[in-house]
Amino acid sequence: MGILITMIEIKNLNYNYPSSGKGIFDIDFEVRKGQVVGFLGPNGAGKTTTIRCILGFMKAQSGTVTVNGIDCFNNAPQVAKYVGYIAGEPSFPDGMSGIEFLRFLIDLRISEQGEVKEGENKLDKEILTQRMNTLVQYFELNANTKIKRMSKGMKQKTAIVAAFMHDPEVIILDEPTSGLDPLMQAKFIDMLQNEKKRGKTILISSHMFAEIERTADRVLIIRDGRIVAEDQVKNLKKAQRKSFYVTGDGIGERAGNAKDEIFSKMPKDFVINVLAENEVEFSVQTNEVDSFVKFISKLKVEDISKKEIKLEEVFMQYYKQDQQVEQGGIS
């Protein structure tokens, strides 16, 4: 196995907005070549601020950010050669059509590439145009439409083509499928999986948890400007509570009876959601599965199935846990 090259490196990054007290605090992570990392958190958590620092749009008050070993703020034009970016709310010059805008970006990249160093790929206008046309076709974008007349979905497709058409080594995505219909969302995920196979480095911030589950190697969860969790997707899901659907004659009715002989002795950490007269959802800690099996063995169970935990549920559990810690509910 070869040495994994670090493409995005953030060390002790801080940026405080004095007016609100919000910002990012001691952000510390890296993304290596060929990895896809999901960056999760609600609005205001610090995702966009972190991304702006990576892109060199703003200078952190302390800490360092590099892409491929290059300082992101002091050498932003150099970093731009490696990076493709989709903004959370992309904006365009309304006077252009989609195709005019994309061709303008190609000309701009060609004119600004400057001297090509050894080991770097020289941008070729014909190759860029071919890749642009392939992406326009793939996403079924009517690129001749004036941007001011485009729907949100069409503008999002234009932003995707603009971010990927120069075949960047590093791809930064902020809510990349916002406004896309389910078919286009699926096509975008397929493309991301293909880019990952090609060795691209991807940081994706998204509320579409299916994007993260299907593409990411690991996940960062940010809350109030701080990373509160970092792990592989499968490990994050495994570490959380497990849920089971249990059906049996009158089991839901019994679960709702505080005086029921069996349910009155149920372990306190078990969480029950009565779904119907004959169906109950049990939620238990990972280390309580054995106790759960012993408990339901006392009941007349007709069927039991495990509920698939979604990444969104894991995300919400971390937030609830942090809130309980603040309130003194968890030691």
Sequence and secondary structure as in RCSB ss.txt:
>XXXX:A:sequence
MGILITMIEIKNLNYNYPSSGKGIFDIDFEVRKGQVVGFLGPNGAGKTTTIRCILGFMKAQSGTVTVNGIDCFNN
APQVAKYVGYIAGEPSFPDGMSGIEFLRFLIDLRISEQGEVKEGENKLDKEILTQRMNTLVQYFELNANTKIKRM
SKGMKQKTAIVAAFMHDPEVIILDEPTSGLDPLMQAKFIDMLQNEKKRGKTILISSHMFAEIERTADRVLIIRDG
RIVAEDQVKNLKKAQRKSFYVTGDGIGERAGNAKDEIFSKMPKDFVINVLAENEVEFSVQTNEVDSFVKFISKLK
VEDISKKEIKLEEVFMQYYKQDQQVEQGGIS
>XXXX:A:secstr
     EEEEEEEEEEE TTTS EEEEEEEEEETT EEEEE  TTSSHHHHHHHHTTSS  SEEEEEETTEETTTT
HHHHHTTEEEE SS    TTSBHHHHHHHHHHHHHHH  S  TT     HHHHHHHHHHHHHHTT  TTSBGGG 
 HHHHHHHHHHHHHTT  SEEEEESTTTT  HHHHHHHHHHHHHHHHTT EEEEE S HHHHHHH SEEEEEETT
EEEEEEEHHHHHHHS EEEEEE TTHHHHHT TT TTGGGS TT EEEEEETTEEEEEE GGGHHHHHHHHTTS 
 SEEEEE   HHHHHHHHHHHHHHHHTT   
